[in-house]
């Protein structure tokens, strides 16, 4: 399936380069060839289904933007969306058209629903990408997204920092910076969305060993794609010391270690005259999970990872 309508122009972004996007795409494509680890995508897709179930609105044409698997498209089809365009960011991931979230190839007002889950965290110009998403929505169309929050992989970050300092005498960036939920509502407003809300969910996944977590991250395509990364292979003694520190500091009594995945959910509507008046800036108190009337207790837990 080709992209709907015609491409729209996109000016070069002046945003600072935090992520090496070609390298990030390479990691994802490599993971896809080996078989993606999709347990986190499965969980997010279940949450997406719950959130959409509370929205009493029919959508006719939706965009699955950058999703690494088929799960989001499956949810949207089960929700009765007649046409779903799946747009991954790399080759070998299936889908209808490969895209770059920083230069969307869709005409304005192409979709009445855009979903971007676990795909926008590696965008250098996130405000610009969000503005393009808003322009690509039809009036009164909905954007709903999910990306890792600031506490994601905090245990791994701390273990690597200590291990590298002890084995090399310095510290290099090993874990990417993630989104702050406090900034997401303002970001949606800046991009021109109406009725923006943001919500935070924290998951704890347990592993038999820290290296099993490392293997999962590789299988998710989540390699270190920071522009400021150390440009030489990770030393074995640093890796082994990281595992030791992780086991010492973050193991439960049964010996399994914890890994935090924080999820920032956000939503906003393309402006339309039928919508209610927004609150003045800074006065919103709503959480997305409350606005959509979703019972957090009903969300399925993430099981332990084997190994």
Secondary structure as GFF3:
##gff-version 3
##sequence-region A 1 307
A	DSSP	alpha_helix	21	34	.	.	.	ID=ss1
A	DSSP	alpha_helix	39	53	.	.	.	ID=ss2
A	DSSP	beta_strand	61	65	.	.	.	ID=ss3
A	DSSP	alpha_helix	71	78	.	.	.	ID=ss4
A	DSSP	beta_strand	83	87	.	.	.	ID=ss5
A	DSSP	beta_strand	111	117	.	.	.	ID=ss6
A	DSSP	alpha_helix	126	136	.	.	.	ID=ss7
A	DSSP	beta_strand	137	148	.	.	.	ID=ss8
A	DSSP	alpha_helix	154	168	.	.	.	ID=ss9
A	DSSP	alpha_helix	181	190	.	.	.	ID=ss10
A	DSSP	beta_strand	193	207	.	.	.	ID=ss11
A	DSSP	alpha_helix	210	219	.	.	.	ID=ss12
A	DSSP	alpha_helix	236	250	.	.	.	ID=ss13
A	DSSP	beta_strand	257	270	.	.	.	ID=ss14
A	DSSP	alpha_helix	288	291	.	.	.	ID=ss15
A	DSSP	three_ten_helix	296	298	.	.	.	ID=ss16
###
